[in-house]
Amino acid sequence: MKQPKYREELQNRTIDPSSDSWERLSKKLDSPKAKKKGIKLQLLKYAAAILILISVGFYFSEPKEKVISSPLIVAPTLKKQLDILPEINNDSQTEVAAKPEIYMIEKNSNPEPIIPSNKEIIHEEVVAYAAEETETLVIPVTEKTVHDTLTKTSLQTETLLSEGKIIDDEVTQLLNESKIRLLLNNPITSKNVVSAQALLNEVEGDLDKALKEKLMEKIASILNNPKEVVTYQEN
Amino acid sequence: MSKVIKINNDSHLINKSLQNNRKAQKLLYEKYSPKMLGLCAYYIKDVQHSEEVMLNGFFKVFTKLSQYSNEGSFEGWMRRIMVFECISFLRKKNKLIFTDEIESFETMVINEVELAVAVEDLHNYINELPEGCKIVFNMYVIEGYKHTEIAKILNITVGTTKTQLHRARKALRKMISINQKKVL
């Protein structure tokens, strides 16, 4: 588009600036303010580039799928429980005795069932578990006394059951009480102790013997039958 | 001969100026400063002030030279910077005052100002115009801005720019007629 003539003439108006005008401008351009602006801009550019690189790096380095393992629910344990658990000692001469907590039940036992608090329930369970364990590993009573007590108790329960005065829960309670009474009435002696380790060794020995016999039989059968060829194919 | 052309070439000087070459910057300054001061003088009456504004404008030209996209003319880009610099100066001095006039634009004849007078005289008449209408007149008549652009730059309505222009034309006509009568 062609400019009007008057506009061109008005735009071409010239006024000569003062002689020192360039010096002033040059000083201004050399001033640290002007330089700082340039430096700041450059620094900002570099900072932005670094930030972008870092963010991109983080984005790609992050694992795409996060496997969240299901939370491990651990049952509450008491320090006491660990103390009560029976110890399996390698020493064959070690005497295994029930812990004093077992006697506490005997002392505090009432004919009526006690409803304990939460803590007590846990404690009772632990005690019961400990009692079971001691029964399996340690037999601190003679056969005769056990037999007598059991027959006595069974007679009592049978009569009570026949009369309809007792229920199943009460029977189990009575049985438990009788077991505890047996333990209390018969002090533990070293003669009655059975070593758990000895038992285990015996069982392992039996197992080894059976395995050895089986192996020998197999080897003998292979040797007796020379036509059979055992080959192994990798694929 | 070819060397001289190369030295005076705008794009070459711009490239050198971008590398902070002071000589190239000086050459550009010497080439354009008289015109730019003439432009600033349209907006700011006081020559000292207009020179100060022009120097600020050149400072911006050299520090923001990388923003020049080579699309339009370099002179046009510089003129734009100078106009903005003048307006910001007037704003700071609280000299940007526009008085709205309720006037029918239908009767207005937006014709070009008849140049029946010498250009030098016209410069003087323009300088005598009130600040508000002088800026609008300069932007519209000399720089070729549209009313919408002027309104946007000066943060006023299009109606106000038109009114200011009308006032400027009226005042100029009056000044010219008085002077012609004097001559006669």
Interface residues (C-beta under 8 A of the other chain):
Chain A: Q3 P4 K5 Y6 R7 E9 L10 Q11 N12 R13 T14 I15 D16 P17 S18 S21 W22 R24 L25 S26 K28 L29 A34 K37 G38
Chain B: R22 Q25 K26 Y29 E30 S33 P34 K35 L37 G38 L39 A41 Y42 V47 S50 E51 M54 L55 F58 F59 F62 T63 R79 E112 V113 L115 V119 L122 H123 V141 I142 E143 G144
